[in-house]
Amino acid sequence: MEWKKLLSEKRAGAYRSSRKREDIDLRSEFEKDYHRIVSSASFRRLQDKTQVFPLDKSDFIRTRLTHSLEVSSLAKSLGQNISEYILQNHMAEDFTYRMKEDVGTILMCAGLIHDIGNPPFGHFGEDSIREWFQKHLAEYSFKGTQVTELLSRQMLRDLYYFEGNAQAFRLVTKLHYLVNEQGMNLTYGLLSTMVKYPVSSTEMDPDSADVRRQKMGYFLSEEGIFREISRETGTGAARHPLSYILEAADDIAYLTADVEDAFKKGCISYDILTRELKKELAAYPAGEDFDPPAELERLYRREKSAQSTESKLYAVQNWLVEIQSHLISCATRGFISHYDEIMAGTWASDIFHGTGAEGIRAALHNIAFRNAFESIPILRIEVGAGKMMDDILERLIPAFILYDTDEKIGMIEHKMTQLVSENYRQIYHFYSDGRSEIERLYLRLLLVTDYVSGMTDSFARDLYQEVNGIL
């Protein structure tokens, strides 16, 4: 792969303008991407989507929006760090200082949109959509034939293994209808970076040792634009090198943030954290330059000696900042160490692999999972959220199986179709025009997942209450 192609400024189409003007816009194409993203309604909706704690009223607890901002910042810093190392050590003849700036901007943008396709209620929302289709799609028929018998294998797997990453790619390439049908019409360099899993639903394997294949990165409906972007950037079936950096930034952000939020919510105490940290890291050799449990205790003693009233909280927060710095160093070292394999498209692990970061990453993940994700308050809310998601899908799917066909549709089903955003329906009609009956059916089912994925937590709750007469 070549950096000049990887940082492609090409777009699927130009925005049409009704007025002629002198071109004095001196921003780079990737800086234009940034402004398109932050001014979009889809990005704003992230402020009311769950990161860990659904429908939380605290201003401190992170949402998808604040998480995305943190990933954006970390991704840009990590990208600049790695770019500077490449430049100083002359690792790539075609890599320039201008490219370093572009790398930082692309990663900043990719961090903002990496979760933009996620449905309400966090990863539980994704699980709810997958499970609903796996359990219930076979119950529905179209013109006397089961829907599951009509759809192709890839169409079915797109629904059975619904993925927020693929939905994000669909949203920015099609659903954000502003001027034309190209979505946000972002640069190919950015779009390629955001596809962390460059495989379809029929090529993915959750149990694969190759991280690139563990989830799907695009739906059948976006396979054409994905192939075009891959050809233009030269990635083929491989990951874009910046995708490894984006993935690392996401890991750093959520691993540290989940523990901090859980601590602030009282799900994890200082004593539980120190005890479980030592237990989790017992299987890993202590680092020569960084010992997480010892560093946490040192920071606590420092805060305590200063007679801080929040010594444990401040110690944990400062410790997590140091953890972030440590993981950034590990990720940089990992990318540089495997630079040739990454550029050849053969590296199958994340960039933390073999850097000594595995212990603290596993520890933070497991501690947050046991003490936050499986905590009673979250489990209660998720049970309720599951009921909401099931009910909404049960009302929408039968309505949209019949939508835009010559089949008779009931009054309530018709009203349900009219609740869906006109923008989404317009996109459906544009891309379904001239398609076969089966393709149109598939696109109507995606129209439902588009609508549900675009909901905020509060909107989903309110819609559920309204359509069930809970006023």
C-alpha positions, 0 to 999 in steps of 0.5 A: 500500500502507498500513502499517497493512495491511502490518503485519497481525497476523492469523494463519490460525488461533488455537492451541487451548488446553485451559485457561482463563487470564487473558490477561496476555501483553503481548508484541506479536504479532510478538514472539510470532512470534519465540519460536515461531521460535527454539523450533522444531526447524526453526530448530535444525536450521540449526546443521547445515546448510551456508552455504558449507563443507559438513560443516566441523568448524571452530567459526569457519565459518558455518552456516545458523544463524549466517548467519540470526542475522546476517541477522536482526540486520542486517535489524532494524538496517536496518529501524529505520534506514529507519523512523527516516528515514521518521518524521523526514522525515514521509514517511508520515502513517500511519507511527508509532513503534509501527510502527517497533518492529514493523518491527524485530521483523518483520525480525528474525523474517524474517531467522531464517526466510529460509533455514529451508526450504533442504535440506542442503549449501547451494545445491548441495542445491537444485540437486541436487533440481532436476536430479534431477527434471528428469533422472529424473522422466520415468522413473517411472510411476503406473498405467501413465502417466508421472508427467510426463504426469499432473502439471499444468505448475505441479506439474512446474515446482514440482519442476523449479525447486524453491526453498528460498524456497518451501519455507520458506514451505511449512514455516512455514505447514504443516509445523511441526505443533505444535498444528494444521495452520497450521504455526507460524501466524505473522502475515500481516505476517511471512509476506508479508515473507518472500516475496521472490518473489511469483510462482508457478513458472509466472510466474517468469523467471530472466532477468527484469530484475524481481527479483521474478520471478527465482525462485518464492516459493510452490508450488501447494500454498500458493497459497491461503494466499499469495493470502489473505495478499496480500489481507490485507496489500494487497500483491497481486502486488507485493513487501511493502516489508520484503522489499526490506530483508530481501533487502538484509540477506541480501546484506550478510551473505553477501557479507561472511561468505563472504569472511571464512570463505574467508580464515579457511579459507586459500582467499583470502590477503590478497594475492589479496584486494587484487589481485582487489579492485582488478581487480574494481573497475577497471570502477567509479568510485571512491567519493567517500566510500569507497574499498574497496582503499585502506581495506583497505590503511590498516587493514593498515598500522595493524595492522602498525604495532601489531605484531599477529601477525594483522595481515592477518586483523584488517585483513580483519575490520575492513574487512568491518565497514566494508563492512557499514556502507557497504552499510547506508547504501547500502541505506537511501539506496536505499529512501528514494530509491525509497520511492514506487515501492516503496509503489506496488509498481512498483520492480523492482530491489533497493534497492542499485540506483543507490547506488554499491554495485554495484561492491563487491557484484559484487567480493565475490561474484566473489572468493568464488565463484572462491576458495571456491565453486570451490575444490578442497575444496568441489568434492570435497565437493559431488561426494560430496553430489551422490551422496548426494542422488541416491541418497536421491531415487532410493530415496524417489520410487518408494516415495512414488509408490505410498504411500497408494494401492491399488497394490502396494508392495514391502517395501523401498519400504514401509520407506523410507516409514516412515523419513519423519517421522510429522509430515510424513506426517500433514500429507500426509494432512490436506491430501490428504484429498478431493483428486483422484488427481493432486493426491495424487500431487503432494503425495506428491512434495512429501512427499519434498522436505519430508523431504529439505529437513528433513535436516541435512548430517550426517543426510543423510550418515548416512542415505545410509551406512545405507541403502547398508550403509556402516557 
